[in-house]
Amino acid sequence: MAMQYGLGIDLGTTQTAAAVRVDGRTEVVRLGGRRAEIPSLVFVRPDGSLLIGEAAERRGQAEPGRLAREFKRRIGDPVPILAGGVPFSAHALTAKLLRHVLDAVTALQDGPPAVLTVTHPANWGPYKREQLDQALRLADTGPVLLRTEPEAAALQHATARRIGPGETVAVYDLGGGTFDAAVLRREDEGFQLLGEPDGIEQLGGADFDEAVFAHVLEVLGDRVEGLDPNEPEVVTALARLRRDCVEAKEALSFDTEVMIAVALPGVHTRIRLNRSELESMIAPALADTVAAMHRALRAAQVAPEELDAVLLAGGSSRIPLVGQLLSTAFDRPVVADPHPEHSIAMGAAVATALITGGESPFAEAVAPPPREVEGRRPAAGQRADTAGAAGADGTAGAGETEATTAIPAGGVDATAAAGINDSDTTTAAAIGHQDTTTAAGIGGARAAAVPATAATGALTTGDPVTPARSAAPAWPAESATAGPRGGPGPADRTAIEHDDPAATAPLHPPGHTAITAATAPGDAGTTRILPGAGPHADRPVSGGTVHGPAAPVAFTRGAASVPGSDSAAAPPTRTFPQPDAGRTLPPPAGGDRPRAGRRGLLLVLAGAVTLAVIAGTTLAIALTRGDDRKRQTGAAAPAASPSASAPAYPTARMLIQVDTGGAERPARKSGAFLLTPGRPGRTAVANTGGDVLPEWSRDRKRFAVIRYRPDGGNAIWVMDADGGNAVKVVDDATGGRVSWNQDGTRLAFLRRVGDSPQIFVIKIGEARATQLTRAPGKKDDPAWSPGGGAIAYWTLVDGQPQIFVLNANDPQEPGRQITEGDSGPGVDPNWAPDGMRIAYTHSTGDGTSDIWVVAPDGRDAKRVTDHEDREMDPSWSPDGTWLAFTRGPLEQPRIVITKADGSVEQTLTEGDAREGHACWS
């Protein structure tokens, strides 16, 4: 009989996510084919049937008039939403979306959930909550526990660290369409909502999307004047442009500049958008969110210096300016979840643990560090007493452990972003609801209210492999020094690994004070994508606001963890800079607004633009142009660069190997070069003559190469990005590529033992390497996961290379096989930065191969490229949206990049150059 599980659903304005609580672990459910979350979209077919999510998004590009979107914003609005000529209420559309999610999860879990939690904005009043009640009844959900979104977000953060009694946190929740601010305090057995939450209903990522879209149309100016809004081709092209604007906005959370491809009828160009321009567009809106946070603090009667941290939630909180503004406004630690788009759903799932049995998670909680007097914090460079001593190199000073405290993914090594040590125990806290009700049984009516504080069971990893570690402090201390080197990618989603939080490079220039992210105890990983099958049960709901029959409150013991593993829940993982004092908000893009005498032009474009009802939302964009197009502005207008429908690919630099001379050594001369997609020329990296297979560290500050020795052997060297500070790390490696761990302190490589190559790991600066594999037979291409908990590699199975994933903490060979049958043979595994996918080379016979992608558990193997030439050595772009690879015969390789879905590709190698082994991230 399958075990019971609890389900949490975050019905967002633009995206909907779900997570389950299974056997004490919290796991994100993959609702879509491309991402775990799905678009909050409903498409009405001509026959009246509906498409939900990604299917609706695909059909809606060609027929936007049949698409309903952002209907969460319309909850409570009596005006119906028209989609395909059919009127819908907002709560009816919400019910369709909710029912779709429930059906999807029920199918994956082999049965319905025992407990269901649905979240809603904290500033919704009784009328909107009643409309949500109607949606729940229409969806036939049965009993439902309601939680506010900030409460759920705080609960998810609580599973990643211990929150001591009396600690106070503020939640900054900036989602796709709404903003919430709330203040909560840890009480004896739960959390208490302080005062009235605040928020802004019509503000979120969707508004930022439209700002970017309007900016692009304004830059295009006269070139879009002749577009006919009734032409289907125009409608489709504009919808595609709007989607690309959304992707560009998201990319600017990680890159400083993006190119937006414009492919409209008669208009083919690219428009450059940089982060400062985006910040200029959205800064006034973000200032409003900071003001709302101040109001929430006043309502809670909490001074900023009384806060222990500001917790970020919602996908739009990724925007770097958010953390900077909050750091400036409140001078408190700003803590981000590695996947803020999933944090609310995960917190909602944790809340379901209230009835699954166990004890309070606070039973073993560690008291917080002493409060600082009058809001003062340790001086720059000084650690808090509980933070632990750290060495000058940033490694943990309280004994070497096999986990990191860094940002944003799991790992093997201990580096101290704030001098914090790991522990194997995490604590989950269920946020109580002031209107909590319980009942006696399934058939019972509503029961009396219970206290607003409640909790789940104490959560421990139960990991027999990992040694016990000292407990982490409640919050990190402020440090004026940069954090440890680390990787940009979130943690892995490998069912067999123990993910630890991993470091990222600091987001601030030298000399600025860093606000470090809190570190959770345990081998914690980030949001995990649930592979599929699972349990079910018929037990009722309890805790929070219950809709339908309820049951008594109970508690559970277990670990909030990465699905499919024994690891603890994801820690908060981002570090924000403390901006210079007196920094002002960026000015609005484009300078002053048009003067009254300017001639305005309104383009009515169905689909993604002007005065069109797209998915039930009226969107008006006025494109204006003055009689004098060269008006004086405070900032130069962005330039549109002509291009033949060139894709807006990432422009992060990649390392490549360039060969000259003969086809074989010693006639062949190799070296490492830097290539920037979209820009001509290559930059030779100093001191790499003769080196091959360059590999970036996760933070892209250093790289490793294989250097041939005169006696025919191979050494591994590590150096800075410019070739400086070169250090030999290994003197007796094979000629295969190396791989960095998540924080840049260790390398995985191959060394021959007897007649077989074996995988070793070495800490940079030490002489002794640790052997991970011992089985005889050929193996190659070790690839460390972004979180550091697993290493992918290939070995021979029945004479064919197949890819396996090996637990780096407890290497039980050969590990989990992820390619077989049609998905194999496979070599050259390369992890996506978010750990959700592995790209690899799939042999097609006769010396040819294609690029494929597979999930770390072996599911969803898909072909990305299909070409008659040999294709090999895939490497993900830093944002995980594109792949670089080598195409062509071995003696004449060239570098090609493609979108991760294979829809668009671009050859980067020019002329007859011999370029290969690209490393993009």
Beta strands, then each sheet from edge to edge (+ up, - down):
strand 1: 5-11
strand 2: 15-22
strand 3: 25-29
strand 4: 38-39
strand 5: 41-44
strand 6: 50-52
strand 7: 67-69
strand 8: 81-83
strand 9: 86-88
strand 10: 115-120
strand 11: 144-148
strand 12: 168-174
strand 13: 179-187
strand 14: 190-200
strand 15: 257-264
strand 16: 267-274
strand 17: 309-313
strand 18: 334-336
strand 19: 425-427
strand 20: 458-460
strand 21: 514-515
strand 22: 529-530
strand 23: 545-547
strand 24: 576-577
strand 25: 600-602
strand 26: 612-614
strand 27: 617-619
strand 28: 622-624
strand 29: 640-642
strand 30: 654-661
strand 31: 668-675
strand 32: 683-684
strand 33: 691-696
strand 34: 702-708
strand 35: 714-720
strand 36: 727-733
strand 37: 739-740
strand 38: 746-753
strand 39: 756-763
strand 40: 769-771
strand 41: 779-784
strand 42: 790-797
strand 43: 800-807
strand 44: 816-817
strand 45: 826-831
strand 46: 838-845
strand 47: 848-854
strand 48: 862-863
strand 49: 871-876
strand 50: 882-887
strand 51: 894-899
strand 52: 905-907
strand 53: 914-919
sheet 1: 4+ 2- 1+ 10+ 11+ 23-
sheet 2: 4+ 2- 3+ 22+
sheet 3: 6+ 5- 7+
sheet 4: 8+ 9-
sheet 5: 14+ 13- 12+ 17+ 18+
sheet 6: 15+ 16- 29+
sheet 7: 19+ 20-
sheet 8: 21+ 24-
sheet 9: 25+ 28-
sheet 10: 26+ 27-
sheet 11: 32+ 31- 30+ 53-
sheet 12: 33+ 34- 35+ 36-
sheet 13: 37+ 38- 39+ 40-
sheet 14: 41+ 42- 43+ 44-
sheet 15: 45+ 46- 47+ 48-
sheet 16: 49+ 50- 51+ 52-
end
